[in-house]
Every structure is written in structure tokens, then in C-alpha cells.
């Protein structure tokens, strides 16, 4: 699915770095009903751009339904790094009237709009009889996407031969019909589209992956053995990807009956020494919290991916938000060490997942990889250092009488797994060093102290790691953000030509205050996707930071870099 | 047998039916060892309740989990390392109340684990409330006017949802209990044993002894087993059903073992590169 797109990938090195990013930007938007191949057309566009050596960011906006409704895909491309979609597109292809109405303002000044003239008469743009042309083929609905690719191919200056090669590769069923249809549409839009936006080639072919694919691959690289999930958008595609890859990597991937089962099965697997991960969104995570607490007292290494969507409750399943931060930070009853970290980019999602898997095994405690729909389900060309992933290794028992909860200087007890002649007891009740239930006052306090010691050791360890990304700028104001909003921010600053210092804490618990001290009394603003400003509160309360203002978005949509750059500019002035 | 006992203080009530289960299990394990099942391969899980105290007393490795989640823990262990022999302990409230879905799904999947359901027909540890197996009319602190729900029939329920070894036995019949435990643990697939065990503050041994009877023979078909489970009363002891069907972990990954046959880091990295770069 995200293999290199090999066709038409001759690279013209003469063009290396010639144009500025903004000038070089091109955005393609395609919209229609669910079931019409909208997302597929978007990802084919992304692959065409990447085959030109260009970089890509693709956002899929879809509703919580199977057929009908309105879905759209926005693919932005540049010959340099791009970390966000731009909602204003140079080419908009609407399969139906609803799409035309929805995206009436989502086109650049000189942009091209294509509408389906079988569905509406007097719209702005170029009308083509998409439905009646598609009607001539047996797989009518599947032709729409092929048509969109033909329109795009013409617009970016591809000849028919190049286009047909792409169609052949990307739409392998019914190739002849697809090519015939693409040729018809290509000819129809010739006057309005042909070579209107010739795209410059970039320098390197890069794979395109989604955030959830990055998380899955990072987990595998870090040593994952078992994954448990219950379908919930936007985390489901981790379950799907890993299920598909299970045999290839020798994993056990299980769709269980509920998130309660998911977390408790995963803990059972960890008991045997298997590196285990679970994934869900807010509602499923609510059910898992009893298991997070169980992992706390049993000192179970377990990694939980929490991909946020707008809440509370069912909220808005297929959109994005950052409102589960507080919930993640305090998930599970009782005092215990929870590690919470959030990747800023899709590349970081890969390395951080492996890193957290390692940390949970080193420190025998649960960790939450906090992310959002915006990272989970969107995709981009990546620059990934695959070999650098951490490998999860616990401290292992060597000899002597085995005690599961041996009290050590750093609170970390050496691990041992069955089968073993030594008896290994993990216990959800408060317990003694052997794992036997206790109600002794002395032992209760001792075990609290033992587990609490791990925090000190963890902080010591994290001080040697990269826990905050800081990009130094020249403007006196600092901008704080976290998670995938970091990608939106990077693009907005690039677009607006702004250069404040950017601070993106990767770790949120423990918050790396040792890295933030220098900013405490400076002029700081925060950008996040939460109506109450949870991240800003965390920075104030835990980091003691002075925060002047918070730029928020909480309508389920990610920031658009143009709009965000305007807001930042206002704040910086 | 004694080294199967830890030094933990036993806090069951004197005369509790749980002692019978504890004894029978300590009888069964050496016999299983003689049949080639390694003690170090046996792993136990327990929920929360009086049944679960057995976790502290048995000198076997395992995980003392949350109320109702013991079978999920057990499933996760078996899935990660199918070489292990997993026994999960449950009470009637634990396994058929809080954990009902997990019990049913473990049976549906025919997970190769053994569930021992300690049936005392009451929430004993929380002071005597009615349970999913309590007979109508029970006046507990949460049902002062008498419970009016019809109890589950654990045997027919397990037949319906797919368990492949189903038996009822009694904590007062140690020989029968030991024999059934051995059969269940040896069985490949989900084996379910309901053990009648009086919680003495609420029920007397005599209430049980007066009523228990034994099945004459193992019912030959599923239909016969279902008929027997439904027609006989709740104190009928014996193996109700025994069959073979594919177990979950083999359906999931054949004869693989995710833990003992795990891929090296290098192999993983190489395969990831293949996925990304072809």
C-alpha cells in the first residue's frame, strides 16, 4: 500500500532546492460520497507526487458512515518537507453537488474547480458528465476516483502514457476499462486543465505512511509480540495493520470482546514476557483504566496507544481533538507511575513507540502513547531512520531466591518468566516482595515507596534522552505545542515566514521541567486542540510557565497552516 | 503435596468449601506431573473474591488479577506462550457477574485453559449478597425482600457458548473433584468445572450433602448433554460434556509460539525496510 511508487520517478537533480517551499506548493482536493473511492484517489495522488520525488501530506476527512455522506481527501505537496494539508486547493474535483457546496471556498484564487455536470448545472468551474460517462462501465462508482486521477494528471502536465502507467499500478482490477475511462476524462478537461500546474520534480522518493502505520512499525521494531484491540476509530487501523502483518512478524494480534478484555489479556501476555501493546480512543480507554491501575500495582510493562477524537463520550468519531490529555495523565485509580508521551510527527511516532515499549519494560509500569486522529489516520512522505529504534529489554533475574517484588535501590525488581522452577507471583492486591497479599501497614508503605522510587530513576534516565524538541528562533516569543499540532505549527510558521522558538515536549508525564526552566518567565504562547486549554494548564501547573495566551481549535478539524499563521502573526505583533 | 502450599496465612472461614478445592488441586498436580505435565509450566490466574484467596496459598506462578478479569489474563498468557498450562480460578459472582462476557468468550474461542468456578451461590467476601447462581428468594443485604431473579444454569450456559469439557463436582467429594480436575486440565480446549462449595456462614454442608447425586454416565451427544444439564437439578455431579474442536491459539497462528519463536531485532528491521522500500 505504501510501497515506493516506482513508475515515472526519474529525478531531475538540476531542480534541487531551486524554489521556496511556498511557491512550490500544490494542493489537490477530491470530494464525494463514501464508497466512491475518494480516499483511494487521494492516496493515488499522493503516490504520484512522491513518485516525482516530492513530499506529501494527505488528510482524509470522512464521516462515520459506510455509504453516502460526504468524504474528502486533501493532498498537499511540495518539493521540500511538508507537514500539513492546506485546505485551499489548486485543483478541486467534486463528484457530487454536496461536495461542490462544501468546498466552494476551498480553492485558491487561480485554482481549478471540476464539478459533475450530471449532478448540477450552473456551478463555477468546469463541468464534466462524470456520472453518465461512468455509467458506461460495469463498476460505475469505482470510476469516479480514476476520473479524478485523470484530471489531476492533466493538470500537473503528465502525458497519457505516464497517466496510464499510474492507473495500471494503482487500480489493478479492470485495467482496460479504467484506462479507457481515464483517457476520456483526460481529453474532456484538456482545455481547462492541461499543464496548468506543471510540478517540479523533487530529489528523493520517499515512502508514504500513516501515523498508525508508523506506530505499528515502531512497536514491531521495538520488540512487540502481542497486540490486542477492540475496533474504535481512530485507533482501529493499528489493529488492522498489525493483523495483516501478524504472520510476517510472528505476532499474535487479537480482536477481543471489549477493551476490558483487551487490557487484561495484554497484561496476561506481559506476565509471560511478551512485549504487549493495546490501542484505543477515549471511550475504550475509559474502560481500560482499571487495567492501567492493575498494571501499576502488578508492575506490568504495558504500552497503550490512546488516539484522541473529539469527546466527551461518543463525541465525533472520525475527527480530531486533544482533550484526553488530563485523562491520560491521571488514568487509573491509585498512586503509581504512568508514563505519557506524544509524538509530534509521523517519524517521531515510529521512534517514540519503540522507545516507550523499551521504557515500560525497563521500568515495569504502564505507558500511554497519546496521539490524535490527525496523526493516526493522515499520511505523509517520511524521512525515517528505521535502524535507530529502541529494543525493549527488561532487567532480568540471574540467580538466588527469586522475589517478584524485590525491593531494590531504584525500585526495579529483576524479572523472570514462566516456565521456571522459581515461583513468580504478580498480585493486584498490595503484596509483599514474594507477591503474596498483605494488609500489613509496614508492607503497604514499603511497597508504595518501592514503586515510587522508580520515578526518580525514570527522571534520571530521561535527562539523558531527547524529551523535548526545541527549535530556536529569533523572535522573543516562544510557542509551545504538543502532539500532531506540532506538524500544523511547523507548516504555519513556514508559510507565514515566522520564526519564534518552538517548544514541543514529547514527554508529558513526567513533564521534563528540567528542559523548560529557561522559558519560565519568558513570553510564551500555547497552541492546542482543546477548549479548556489542558496543555496550557499542565505547563502552568507542572512547569510553572508564564503563558500569555492560548490559540485553540476545537471543532474537530486540524489547524490549517494559513489560518494558523495569521493567528500566530497577530499574537506575535 | 506440602510444597504446593505457601506460607501465607489462610483466611478462609473454618470449614469453608474452598479447602476441599485446595486439597483436591494439591492431590491432582502430582498426578498430572506423573502424566508428564510439568509443574513449572502450570500458571494460575484468579479474580477477586473468596475463591481467589487460593492464589496466595498455592505455591504456583501466576497473576492475581482484577474482579472478573481472570479469564482474560489467562487467555493473554496462553496466546503469548501456548506451551504454558493455564488454570483460572473464579467465583460465581466473579465469573458469571462481573466477568460474564470474558467467561463466555473464552469458551466461545475454545481457549486451551481450565476454568474452576467456585460456586458458593453467594457474594461471600462482600457479606452475602445474591449472586448470578443464587436461587430465588435469597435475603441478602442487597435483596432484603428476597432475590427474584432466576439464576443462571452454569452447565447449560457453557454448553451453549462452546466449552468443550464441562463438569460439575463438589468440594465434599475430594476423590471425584480430584479426578475431574485431572481430566479438565488434561483436556485440550476450554474446560469448565463448576465446584459446589458451601460458604459456611451462609450455607451448611448438610444442605449440599442431602442433595448431591452423580450422573450415571457421560451424555453421548451435545443434545443429550443439554437435556441432562437442564432436566437434572443443580446438585447433579459429573462430566456433562466432552468433545474436541480447534483451539483458539492454533486458529490464530498454527503451531507458532509468539514468545519462544520471536523474531530477532535484525529480522524485524529487515522486514520493515522491505515493507517501506520494497
HADDOCK unambig.tbl for C-alpha pairs under 7 A between the chains (distance, minus, plus):
assign (segid A and resid 2 and name CA) (segid B and resid 276 and name CA) 6.66 0.50 0.50
assign (segid A and resid 3 and name CA) (segid B and resid 275 and name CA) 6.63 0.50 0.50
assign (segid A and resid 3 and name CA) (segid B and resid 276 and name CA) 5.50 0.50 0.50
assign (segid A and resid 3 and name CA) (segid B and resid 277 and name CA) 5.86 0.50 0.50
assign (segid A and resid 3 and name CA) (segid B and resid 278 and name CA) 5.95 0.50 0.50
assign (segid A and resid 4 and name CA) (segid B and resid 277 and name CA) 5.81 0.50 0.50
assign (segid A and resid 4 and name CA) (segid B and resid 278 and name CA) 6.82 0.50 0.50
assign (segid A and resid 207 and name CA) (segid B and resid 276 and name CA) 5.95 0.50 0.50
assign (segid A and resid 207 and name CA) (segid B and resid 277 and name CA) 6.80 0.50 0.50
assign (segid A and resid 217 and name CA) (segid B and resid 272 and name CA) 6.95 0.50 0.50
assign (segid A and resid 220 and name CA) (segid B and resid 268 and name CA) 6.94 0.50 0.50
assign (segid A and resid 221 and name CA) (segid B and resid 265 and name CA) 6.66 0.50 0.50
assign (segid A and resid 221 and name CA) (segid B and resid 268 and name CA) 5.99 0.50 0.50
assign (segid A and resid 221 and name CA) (segid B and resid 269 and name CA) 6.13 0.50 0.50
assign (segid A and resid 223 and name CA) (segid B and resid 265 and name CA) 6.98 0.50 0.50
assign (segid A and resid 225 and name CA) (segid B and resid 258 and name CA) 6.00 0.50 0.50
assign (segid A and resid 225 and name CA) (segid B and resid 259 and name CA) 6.83 0.50 0.50
assign (segid A and resid 226 and name CA) (segid B and resid 80 and name CA) 6.67 0.50 0.50
assign (segid A and resid 249 and name CA) (segid B and resid 263 and name CA) 6.66 0.50 0.50
assign (segid A and resid 249 and name CA) (segid B and resid 268 and name CA) 6.85 0.50 0.50
assign (segid A and resid 250 and name CA) (segid B and resid 258 and name CA) 5.89 0.50 0.50
assign (segid A and resid 250 and name CA) (segid B and resid 262 and name CA) 6.41 0.50 0.50
assign (segid A and resid 250 and name CA) (segid B and resid 263 and name CA) 6.72 0.50 0.50
assign (segid A and resid 251 and name CA) (segid B and resid 258 and name CA) 5.66 0.50 0.50
assign (segid A and resid 252 and name CA) (segid B and resid 79 and name CA) 6.98 0.50 0.50
assign (segid A and resid 252 and name CA) (segid B and resid 258 and name CA) 6.32 0.50 0.50
assign (segid A and resid 261 and name CA) (segid B and resid 72 and name CA) 5.49 0.50 0.50
assign (segid A and resid 261 and name CA) (segid B and resid 102 and name CA) 6.73 0.50 0.50
assign (segid A and resid 264 and name CA) (segid B and resid 69 and name CA) 6.43 0.50 0.50
assign (segid A and resid 264 and name CA) (segid B and resid 72 and name CA) 5.46 0.50 0.50
assign (segid A and resid 264 and name CA) (segid B and resid 73 and name CA) 5.22 0.50 0.50
assign (segid A and resid 265 and name CA) (segid B and resid 72 and name CA) 4.76 0.50 0.50
assign (segid A and resid 265 and name CA) (segid B and resid 73 and name CA) 4.69 0.50 0.50
assign (segid A and resid 265 and name CA) (segid B and resid 75 and name CA) 6.02 0.50 0.50
assign (segid A and resid 265 and name CA) (segid B and resid 76 and name CA) 3.97 0.50 0.50
assign (segid A and resid 266 and name CA) (segid B and resid 76 and name CA) 5.73 0.50 0.50
assign (segid A and resid 267 and name CA) (segid B and resid 73 and name CA) 6.39 0.50 0.50
assign (segid A and resid 268 and name CA) (segid B and resid 73 and name CA) 4.12 0.50 0.50
assign (segid A and resid 268 and name CA) (segid B and resid 74 and name CA) 6.11 0.50 0.50
assign (segid A and resid 268 and name CA) (segid B and resid 76 and name CA) 4.48 0.50 0.50
assign (segid A and resid 268 and name CA) (segid B and resid 77 and name CA) 4.72 0.50 0.50
assign (segid A and resid 269 and name CA) (segid B and resid 76 and name CA) 4.57 0.50 0.50
assign (segid A and resid 269 and name CA) (segid B and resid 77 and name CA) 4.57 0.50 0.50
assign (segid A and resid 269 and name CA) (segid B and resid 80 and name CA) 5.21 0.50 0.50
assign (segid A and resid 271 and name CA) (segid B and resid 77 and name CA) 6.98 0.50 0.50
assign (segid A and resid 272 and name CA) (segid B and resid 77 and name CA) 6.12 0.50 0.50
assign (segid A and resid 272 and name CA) (segid B and resid 80 and name CA) 6.87 0.50 0.50
assign (segid A and resid 272 and name CA) (segid B and resid 81 and name CA) 6.83 0.50 0.50
assign (segid A and resid 274 and name CA) (segid B and resid 80 and name CA) 6.16 0.50 0.50
assign (segid A and resid 274 and name CA) (segid B and resid 259 and name CA) 5.99 0.50 0.50
assign (segid A and resid 386 and name CA) (segid B and resid 269 and name CA) 6.97 0.50 0.50
assign (segid A and resid 387 and name CA) (segid B and resid 269 and name CA) 6.66 0.50 0.50
assign (segid A and resid 418 and name CA) (segid B and resid 40 and name CA) 6.96 0.50 0.50
assign (segid A and resid 418 and name CA) (segid B and resid 41 and name CA) 6.71 0.50 0.50
assign (segid A and resid 419 and name CA) (segid B and resid 40 and name CA) 5.06 0.50 0.50
assign (segid A and resid 419 and name CA) (segid B and resid 41 and name CA) 4.96 0.50 0.50
assign (segid A and resid 420 and name CA) (segid B and resid 40 and name CA) 5.31 0.50 0.50
assign (segid A and resid 421 and name CA) (segid B and resid 40 and name CA) 5.55 0.50 0.50
assign (segid A and resid 423 and name CA) (segid B and resid 59 and name CA) 6.77 0.50 0.50
assign (segid A and resid 423 and name CA) (segid B and resid 60 and name CA) 5.73 0.50 0.50
assign (segid A and resid 423 and name CA) (segid B and resid 61 and name CA) 4.81 0.50 0.50
assign (segid A and resid 424 and name CA) (segid B and resid 61 and name CA) 4.50 0.50 0.50
assign (segid A and resid 424 and name CA) (segid B and resid 62 and name CA) 6.32 0.50 0.50
assign (segid A and resid 425 and name CA) (segid B and resid 61 and name CA) 5.27 0.50 0.50
assign (segid A and resid 425 and name CA) (segid B and resid 62 and name CA) 5.15 0.50 0.50
assign (segid A and resid 425 and name CA) (segid B and resid 63 and name CA) 5.98 0.50 0.50
assign (segid A and resid 426 and name CA) (segid B and resid 62 and name CA) 6.32 0.50 0.50
assign (segid A and resid 426 and name CA) (segid B and resid 63 and name CA) 4.74 0.50 0.50
assign (segid A and resid 426 and name CA) (segid B and resid 64 and name CA) 6.14 0.50 0.50
assign (segid A and resid 427 and name CA) (segid B and resid 63 and name CA) 5.86 0.50 0.50
assign (segid A and resid 427 and name CA) (segid B and resid 64 and name CA) 4.61 0.50 0.50
assign (segid A and resid 427 and name CA) (segid B and resid 65 and name CA) 6.55 0.50 0.50
assign (segid A and resid 428 and name CA) (segid B and resid 64 and name CA) 5.69 0.50 0.50
assign (segid A and resid 428 and name CA) (segid B and resid 65 and name CA) 5.39 0.50 0.50
assign (segid A and resid 428 and name CA) (segid B and resid 66 and name CA) 6.59 0.50 0.50
assign (segid A and resid 436 and name CA) (segid B and resid 56 and name CA) 5.56 0.50 0.50
assign (segid A and resid 437 and name CA) (segid B and resid 56 and name CA) 6.64 0.50 0.50
